[in-house]
Amino acid sequence: MREIKVIFHIDELNKWGLLLKNVGNLLKSINVEKFEIEVLANSEAVKFYNLNNGLNTYSTFMKDLSNKGVKFVACNNALNSLCIKKEDIMNFIDIVPTGILELIDKQREGYAYIKP
């Protein structure tokens, strides 16, 4: 059985549109029984998850991707440094302690690394 495992990394706010388009296109183009797709935001990109700042113009599309099995993750260090509280981010976002460690762990697990 073929399996796709990929982590998309974003750390710039202005790249969200491109990243989400890439994720959507990947989902449309794969024909596999099992896939693991994760989107990890750290640095300023975690601001996009904040419900209170008006930046999350793709929230409906992101929720749709999440419902299809795409996992969205935020770096806790970045959230803390930007004073973003857990209750202020979209409810389908998972939080990891350190974004960089998440990238290292996923690559060890065989995930392809994509950074638009």
C-alpha positions in Angstrom: 0.0 0.0 0.0 1.4 3.4 -1.0 1.4 6.1 1.7 2.1 9.8 1.5 3.6 11.6 4.5 4.4 15.3 4.1 4.9 18.3 6.4 4.4 21.8 5.0 6.3 24.4 7.0 5.3 28.0 7.0 6.9 30.9 8.9 5.8 33.9 6.8 2.3 35.4 6.8 2.4 36.3 3.1 2.9 32.7 2.1 -0.4 31.2 3.5 -2.3 31.5 0.2 0.4 29.6 -1.7 0.8 27.0 1.0 -3.0 26.3 1.2 -3.2 26.1 -2.6 -0.3 23.6 -2.6 -2.0 21.5 0.1 -5.4 21.5 -1.8 -3.7 20.6 -5.1 -1.8 17.7 -3.4 -5.1 16.4 -2.0 -6.7 16.5 -5.4 -3.8 14.8 -7.1 -3.1 11.9 -4.8 -4.8 8.6 -5.2 -3.7 6.7 -2.1 -5.4 4.9 0.7 -3.4 6.5 3.4 -1.9 9.9 3.8 -0.6 12.1 6.5 -0.4 15.8 5.7 0.6 18.3 8.4 0.9 22.0 8.2 3.2 23.5 10.8 3.2 27.2 11.4 5.8 28.9 13.5 7.2 32.4 13.8 4.9 35.1 12.5 2.8 32.6 10.5 1.0 31.5 13.7 -0.8 34.9 13.6 -2.9 33.4 10.8 -4.5 31.0 13.3 -5.7 33.8 15.6 -9.4 34.4 15.3 -9.1 38.0 16.6 -6.9 39.6 14.0 -8.9 39.3 10.8 -6.0 37.5 8.9 -7.6 34.1 8.7 -9.4 34.7 5.4 -9.0 31.1 4.5 -10.6 29.7 7.7 -13.4 27.9 5.9 -11.0 26.3 3.4 -8.7 25.3 6.2 -11.5 23.7 8.2 -12.5 21.8 5.0 -8.9 20.6 4.6 -8.9 19.6 8.3 -12.1 17.6 7.8 -10.4 15.8 5.0 -7.5 14.7 7.3 -5.0 17.6 7.0 -3.5 18.3 10.4 -2.8 22.0 11.3 -0.2 22.7 14.0 1.1 25.7 15.8 4.4 26.2 17.6 3.7 27.0 21.2 6.9 29.1 21.5 5.7 31.3 18.6 2.2 31.6 20.2 3.7 32.7 23.5 6.2 35.1 22.0 3.3 36.8 20.1 1.0 36.7 23.1 -1.6 34.6 21.3 -3.7 32.5 23.7 -4.9 28.9 22.9 -8.5 30.0 23.2 -8.0 32.6 20.5 -6.9 30.2 17.8 -9.1 28.0 15.5 -10.4 25.0 17.4 -8.9 22.4 14.9 -5.3 23.6 15.5 -3.0 21.4 17.5 -0.2 22.9 19.5 3.3 21.5 19.7 5.9 22.7 22.2 8.5 23.6 19.7 8.0 23.9 15.9 11.6 23.1 15.0 11.5 19.9 17.1 8.3 18.9 15.3 10.0 19.3 12.0 12.9 17.2 13.1 10.7 14.5 14.5 8.5 14.4 11.3 11.6 14.1 9.0 12.9 11.2 11.2 9.5 9.6 10.7 9.9 9.8 6.9 7.8 12.9 6.1 8.7 14.9 3.1 9.5 18.5 3.9 7.9 21.2 1.9 8.3 25.0 2.4 6.7 27.2 -0.2 
